[in-house]
């Protein structure tokens, strides 16, 4: 769906004004015809939604997080700092949080932002009619799961008023949790917890995010959106810290083609892109000195097996296919320098997991021994020359993923000639839609942390999680261990319980961890304010150029 433009310009005029500022041919940030300081950002996949309750994509968060700020927010280096909340307290039970809101926070139409907007938003994301893909991330809030499953006709669940969130007064918000959450303040930087304008949503429904209708509380406001092409935001003068926002405009281009990204950089038409071909890092550094940026990230690439249907409902098949994949070759010969083969799901840098980490039981075997064991498992499951195993592997069209797919296909064929993997490249947006619908046999995918705690990865395999448990893994013992760990106030024993759960899951192989990744961005070196951080979140409000600062030194 293409949304209507607000700006009074035609297509040619829009194209002209979008080239304004920020990295001319010499990267100096020379201005375009309308002389408006503009930051130009590339996004590596198509944007489906800018509604924080309907999104589940990191690339959409690039735009959403520029427009809306929650109770907490992230600084340039990824640390958690106050957002709409000025101060907060936690009661002795460790379950009831009270937030005092800043009174100068208003929506971009001038309507005050109050605690009622947060209550409305947190109820809305749990509305079963909304069917938010990310609702389960907030099940730690009291009664959230029951509200998300409310069905009055069937007598199931609880009404939204029973959610553990209330406005004490206009500027005091209380949130009650089901369980202690040492990561809660960090979670409140995530877009699922953002406020949404109750008055606009009630007036316009789903269309509240149209440029004509949207109101926001953050540094930038949407003014133009053409699906599949570009998104434009402009500085929000009602933002409480508008004076510190450097760029007057941010333009976001949907650029899945790496060649198109490089052409734009060469032409001085792009300042940032959130991906690049990591295998060509040295070449790109030579062509664009200082542009390629990598750093360790809280990111695991893992491949899912659809354990709810044959043949992947047999753990022997899943384990055999997982063992055959030559992660070392992929990391050393195909992927971005800095990647690490993964034999566990939770990445090494995660917080609150100071324990001996579980790994797959076969991690120390030689490749020859892995292949022999894999073949034996498949034969035990009834496959062989007279009953070949044929399955489809789908993979994302972006980043290094297309280069890995033929390697995986060859790896699986190494088990035996009667193992036939069909590989299919998919648009990244389409692939994740298929994952959420469990419409796959084996599928590529990745997860970058929403907050630094093992539960943020392990909950993805909880049977109660919903759409993001892509392969429908269901193990009551695993679920029970996650619940036990989540109720534990002792971080050490909590971590040990999480490790028990991860070990069980890794042995049953509903997924196969592939590698721990590094963040990858192309960034104009003349930009100031860019800081690497493991969650790879870089808000436009922190970025500037020396010649745009009001008080240059």
N, C-alpha and C positions, 0 to 999 in steps of 0.2 A: 504494500500500500504506500503510495506516495502522499506525503503530507503537504498541505498548502503552504506556500511561502508567505511570510509576513512582509518581506522587504519589497519595496516598490521598485523593483528592477526586473528587466526581462532576462531571458536565459543568457544572452551575450553579456549583459551588464553584470549578472551574477558571476559569470566566469571571470570577468575582469576584476571585480572587487575581491574575489577569493584569492587572487594572486598577490594581494597586498602584503608587503612586509615579511620580514623574518627569514633571512637567508637568501639573498640575491645570489647571482652567479659566484661572487666571491665569498659567500657565507656571511656577509657583513650585516645583514638585516636591513638592507635598503628598502624603502617604502614603495608601494604600488601607487596606482593613479589616485586612489582616494586617501592615501597617506594615513591609513588607520593601522596602528601596530597590531599585527595579526600573527598568531602562532599557528603553524600548519602541521597537523599530526596525521600520520598514516595509521590505519587500523587494519589488521591482517585478516578480517572476516567481515561478513555483512552483518549489519545491525538490524535485529528484528524488532526490538522494543527499547524504549527509554523509560519504561515504568519500572521502578526498582523492585516491585513485587512480582513482576512477570519475567524479569531477566534472570538468567543463570549463567551468563557468559562474561568472562574476564574482559573481553574487548568492549562489551557494552558498558562495563563499569568505568572505562576510560572517560566516557561522556557523562554518564549518570553522576559520577563522583565529582565532576567539575560543576554540577548544577545544584546538588543537594548535599547538605551536611547533616550528620546525625548528632546524637548526644556527644559522641567523641569523634575525632578525626585523626588522620595520620599526617605527621610532619613530612618534610621532604625526604628525610632519611628513614621513614617508615615507623618512627616511634609514635606512640599514642599520646595525643594532646587533647585538651578540652575542645569541644565543638559547641553545640547549643547548650550543653551542660556547663555551668560555671564551677560547680562543686558537687560533691556526692558523699554519701555515707552508707555503711553496711551495718546491719544490726548484728546482735550477738549470735543469732542463729546461722549467720552466713548466707541467708536466703533472701533477705529483704533489702533492696537497694533503693535509696532515695536520692533523687537528682534535683538540684536547684538550677532552673533554666535562666539563661541571660534574657533580660527584658528588652534588649535592643534587637532581638532576632525577629524579623518580619518577613512575610512572603513578598515576592517581587511586585505584587499589586497593592502593597501597603497594609494588608491585613496582618494583625499580630500573629506570630507563631506561638502557640501555647501548648501546655501539657496535653490538652485534648486532641491536638493533631497527632501526637505520638500514640495516644490510646487508640484513636481511630485507625492509624496505620498498622499497629501491631495486631489489632483485631482483623483488619482487612486482609493481611497476608495469610491469616489462618482461615479465612472464609473458604469453605469447600467449593463454593461456586466459582471462586477465582482460580482454584486449582494451581496455586503457585508451586513451581518446581522446587523451590527452596524453602518451603514452609517448615520442613522437618529440622532445618538448622536451628530453629527457635523453639523446638520442643522442650528445651530446658526451662522455659517460662511455665509457671504453674498453669495446668489445665490446657496448654496449647494443643497437645495431640488430640484431646477430647473435643476441643473447639473445631479443630480442623476436620474432625469426623462427625460433626453435628448433623444429625438427620432426624428431625422431630417426628416425621411420619413413622419412622422405624423405632423411635424411642432410643436412639443412639447418640452418644456424644453429649456435649454441653453447649449452651448458647454463648455467643461472643462476650456477653457481659460477665461470664465466669472466668475469663482470661485473667491471669494474675497481673494486671496492669491497671492503675487508676490515677486519675488526676486529683491530687490532694487539694490543689487550687490551680489557678492559671499557670503558675510558674514553678510548681512542684510536682514531680512525677514519681510514682512509686512502682517498682517492678518486683514481683515476688517470683522466685525460682523454685523449681522442683528439687533442685540439687545444687550443691556448691559448685561454683564455676570460677576457678582462678583466672580464667582467660576472659571473663565477662566484659571488662572495659574494652579489651581489644576487639571482641565480637561486635561491640557497639559502633565500631568504625565501618562495619560491613553494610552494604546497601540494603540488605533485607531489613535492617533496623531503622532505616531512614524515616523521617516523618513525610507524610504526603498531605497536601492541602485539602482538608475535609470539604471546604466550601467549593473548591474547583472539581473535585472528584464527584461530589454529589450533583453538581450542575451538569457536567459534561460526560460522566461515565468514563469508558475506555478512552474517549477522545480528549481527556484532560491533558495528555502529553502532546497533542497537536501544537504546532508553533502559535496558532491563534489563541489557544486556551491555557497553555501551561503557565503555572506560577511555581517559583522555586525559592529556596532560601539561601542558596550558595553564591559563589562568586560569578557564575556565568548563567545566562538564560538562553534557551533555545529560540532561534529566530528563523531557521530554515532547515528543512530536512527533506531530501529526495532519496528514497530508499534505493540502495545499490549505487549511489553516487557520492553524495557528500552531506555533511551535517555542519551547521554553523551556529555558534553561540556568541553572544556579546556580553560584555561586562554588565553585571546586575548592580545598578546604582543603589539599590536598597540593601545590599549585603553589608553586614555590620563592619566589615573590614575592607570595604571597596577601595579605600585610598591606597592600600598596599598591593592591590592587584595590578600587575604591570601591563599585560596585553589587553587591549580593548576588545579583541575578537579572537576566537579560536575556531579554526576550520578543521574538520576531521574528514579524511578521505578513506574510503573503503578500498584497500589495495591488497588483493590476494596474490597478485603477480609480482614476484621479486624484481623482475626486469623493469616493470613500471615504476617501482619504488626508486630504483637506481637512476632511471631517466629523470625523474622529478628532482632528485638530489642534484644531478648534474646541471639541470636547468635552473637551480635555485628556487625550486617550488615546494620544498618540503623541509621541515625542521626536525621532525622526529618520526620514526617508524617503530612499531612495537615488535618487530621481528626482522631477521635476516637469515640468509643461508649460512649457517655456522661453519659448514665445510669450506667456505670461501672467505673466512674471516681475514686471512692474511692478504688475499687479493683485494678485498674491500678496504682494508686498512691502507693499502698502497694507493688505491684510487681516491679514498675519502679519509685522509688522515684525521685521526681523533674521533671519527664517527662511530665505529662499532664498539659497543659497550657490553661486557658480560660480567656477571658476578654470581656467586653461589646463591641458589634460590631454594625456597621451600616448595619444590615442585617435583612430583613423581610422574613419569610416564608409565602407564600401566595398561595392559590389554585385558579386556573383559571377555569371559566366556558366558554364553547364554545358558546357564545351568537349569533353566526351566523347560528346555526342550531338547530332544535328541538331535545329534549325538552328544552334545556338550553337557547333558545332564549326568553323564558318567564321569566320576572324578578321575578314573584311570586315563581317560582320553585327555582331559584337561591337563593333567600332570605330565603326560607324555609330550603333548605339544609345547608346554612351558619349558620342559627340560631341553628340547631340541633347539631352542633359540640361542644363537651364539651372541650373547650380549657383548662380550669382549671385542669381537670383531666389529660389531656395529658401532661401539663407542670409539674404538681406535681408528677405524677406517672410513666410517660413514658420517658420524655425527659431529656436532660442534665440539671443539677442544674444551675440556673441562667437565664433560659429562662423566658420570660414574655408573658402572653396571649395578643394577639394583636386584637384590635377593630378599629384600623386605619391602614393605609398603610405605611405612612412615619414614620420611626423609631424615637424615642424620642431624640436621640443624634444628629440628623441632624442639620447642621448650617443654618442660614438665615431663620429661621422659628419660630421667637419669637412671637407666637400668641397662642390663645386658640385653641388647636388641635381638629378637628372634630373627632367624633367616630360614629359607627353605632348606629342607633336610639334605638336599642333593647339591648344595652350593659348592662343596669341596671336590666333587667328582670331576674327572677329566671329561672332555667333550666326548671322547669315544665311549666311556662308560655311561654317560648320560644317554647317548643315542641307543646303546644296547638295552639299557633299562627301559627307554621309551618304546622301543620296538616290542619288548616283552609285554609291557602293559597293554599295548594296542592288540597284540595277539590274544592276550588274556581276555580282552573285551570282545573278541570275535572277529577281528579284522585281519586281512591277509590278502594274498593274490586273488583269491576267489571272492573276496568281499572287501574291496578297496574302501579306504576312508576318504571321502570327498567333502570338503567344506569350503565356506567362503570367509575370507578375511577382508574387512573394509577398513580403510585408513583415510586420515585427513589429507586434504589437498595442499595444506600449507606447511611451511617450515621444512624440516628435514624428513618428514614422514614419508613422502613418496620415494625417497632414496632407500629407506629401510625396507619397504614392502617386498621388493624382489629378493632381498637377502633372506627375509623370513620365509618366503615361498621356497627358496632353495634349501634353507635349514630344515624345513618340514619334510621335504622330499629326501633329505639325507637319512631319515629314519628308515625308509624303505620305498621302493619304486611305486608301491601301491598306496602311498599317502599323497593325495592330490589337493593342494590348496589353490583355490581360485582367488585372486586378489582384485579388489575393486576400489578405485580412487573415488572419494566422495567430497563434495563441498563440505567444509568444516561445519557449517550451520546444519546441513542436511544430516551429516554423520551423528551429531549430538542429538538431533531429533529422533533418529533411528534408535540410538542408545536408550533414550528415555522411554521409547515405546517397546523396548526389548525386541526390536526387529533386526536381529543379527545373529550370527553364530559365533564369530570371533571378531573383535573390534578394537581398534586403536583408540586411545584417549589419554588424557592427562588431568592432573588435579594440582592446582596451586593453592596454598593454604589461605583460608579466610582469616585464620588466627593461629598463633603458634602453640598448638596443643595437640597431642596425638588423637584426641577424639575427633578432630576435624577431618582426619583421614579415615579412621576406623569406623566412624558412624556411617560411612558410605556403604558398608556391607551389612549394616543392621537391617533385619527384615522389615522393620517398621519405618525405614527411611523413605520408601516410595520410589519415585521416578529415578532418583540418582543412584539407587542400587540397581545398576543397569541390567545385570544378569540374574536378578531375583534370587540372590543367595539367601538361604534361610537355614540358620542353625540356632536352635534355642539356647544351647550352651554359650555360643558366642554372644548372643543378645544379652543373656543374663550376666556375663562377665562385664560387658560394657556398662550395664545398669549398676552393677556393684561398684565398679571403679568410679563411676560418676557421682556416687553418693559418699565417696571416701574423702574426708578432709585432709588425710595424710598424703602428701604428694608422693612419698616414697612407695607406700603400699598401693596407692592408686596406679602408679606407673607399672608396678609388678603385675597387677591384674590386667592392665591394658596389654602388657607383653604376653600374658597367657592367651588372651583373646586373639592377638595377632598371630601367634604361633599356630593356633587351631585353624584359623582362616587360611594361612599360607599352606598348610598341609592339605587342605581340601581344594585349594586352587580354583576358587571362583574367579580370580583374576590372576594374572602373572605380572609382577613388577618387572619393568624393563630397564629403566635408568633414572638416576637422579640428575636433573637438568640444571643448567645455569640460565639466568635471565639473559635475554638478548634484545638489544635495542640499537637503533641507529639514531644518534643524537648529534646535532650540529654543535661542534665544540665551542662556538661563540655564545651558546646559551649559558646563562648563569642560573644557579639554584638547583641543578640536577644532582641528585644523590642516589647512589645505588642502595637498594634494600631488598631483602630476600623475598618479600611478597610482590615485588615488581610493581608497586603502585607509585605513580608519578603525577600528582595533580598539577594542572596548568597554572594554578594560582601561585605556585612557588617559583615559577620560571620567569626569566627576564633577560634583557640585553643591557649592556652598560650604557648604550646611547639612549635608552628609554627611561632610565632612572631619573626621578624628578630632582634628586640632589646628588649629582655625580661628584665623587671625591677627586 
